[in-house]
């Protein structure tokens, strides 16, 4: 009898402990659920531009499958690697609160998933809703491994804009007729700039403006008159910012990077790699007896070569009472949009300047009003010396490189940064003396210095939990000024200021917007200018920050923030999963 009573008490205590633990987890709040997916990484033959290539895909799809969830849901994705390449998956823009093990950048939060191995990503989407993306985060694998993440509001919570009739993902990418892994391997070996892509794509299709592009290679968006459509736009291209427009139609911007914005109309959208933008498309009240081209081409600021082609799809009107299969566009006139010049910085500046957070009671802009740590980072290109007995094809016989505060970040290979941090085994993996300011001051946007060599190191910034941070990122003119879309993992940040020329700490902060600045996870450092962001370091772990132009990341334009645990249990990084891949 006594043993039975003891057993009953133990079971009751265990149940109470389990329930208290479950209730403490945000993913199990009222109305949430677990969404399960399986990603089989495997080769698939895909034909584009009259050529067939075996590409790495998820479940044989290009682009990959859509992740659907609601705010507060847990997402569980089992990734099984059936190819010879090492693979990781990054859930771009998902904050990964205390779950940095599942963030995905190779050698930062995890070692790669090797051939024949699997890893289960298990995270909860907390306080976010909107459009994000997933993509591979090792070498140039994300050229074909990418797809949308759609996070719907909690049940019963409406959008802060008119409910759309239908929602459609519009994903921009790049198509390479040869293996992108071979392209970047050759570039790193020779020191030269990599070969460019052969086409841009909309939902994996290049469109009618390319030679040898068939009708099946064109994305068609069939719409009904008098309706409102929500276009969930994602720039998954490797190396190019893009302009996008639909002929004779105005778009209403309502969200960027899964953050609602004060709505504004735009004929042309500017979107950098890693950014997402939701727009409302209001169709014409009656069938216009015409077809409209939707097109995207690059915004390019650097001095190197780039893919200057245009991808296009068709906006096709259906009769009011027609099904989606009854459109005949052969004999209808076709209208084309007018896109800005390839280097139209004035347009991008005007466009991004219109982005403002809602800053309402329901969707507040919690901008840090005071700052505990200030940083000034130069971002840009540079060079590395050519190895002895080797001929290099970079500037003046050197190798192209890129850096933050003149440090070209070297990824470790023996252990991921997060493992080293969690287990306190950082010696030989990384150093903690990343400079707060440029080690060699110069006129950053003026005549570049004669010495353009960067240093190679693995250095991080260490922050106490809940530190308020202000970071100014300054473009440099070394090897040519260029726009750099910088992505911060693990956090959203507020873009409080931006400008051209060199940042002036005595004058520029007076113009900062601390009321309703745009909140996002990827921001463009303007060509020949600077951008200031603020964020609260309230997420323990190791968080990558890098240029989302993949070639610049490959050259070293990247670094990492280490955020220490807080004092409370819910301020500490959770333990690593048992199936975490080993290096």
Beta strands, then each sheet from edge to edge (+ up, - down):
strand 1: 34-48
strand 2: 51-58
strand 3: 67-70
strand 4: 74-81
strand 5: 89-92
strand 6: 118-124
strand 7: 130-136
strand 8: 146-152
strand 9: 166-175
strand 10: 199-202
strand 11: 220-224
strand 12: 228-235
strand 13: 241-246
strand 14: 251-256
strand 15: 259-266
strand 16: 268-271
strand 17: 276-282
strand 18: 290-299
strand 19: 310-318
strand 20: 333-335
strand 21: 373-384
strand 22: 399-404
strand 23: 407-409
strand 24: 455-457
strand 25: 460-463
strand 26: 467-475
strand 27: 484-488
strand 28: 493-500
strand 29: 518-520
strand 30: 522-525
strand 31: 529-537
strand 32: 541-547
strand 33: 558-563
sheet 1: 2+ 1- 4- 6+
sheet 2: 3+ 8+ 7- 5+
sheet 3: 10+ 9- 12- 17+ 14- 15+
sheet 4: 11+ 19+ 18- 13+ 16-
sheet 5: 11+ 19+ 18- 20-
sheet 6: 22+ 21- 26- 31+ 28- 29+
sheet 7: 23+ 24+
sheet 8: 25+ 33+ 32- 27+ 30-
end
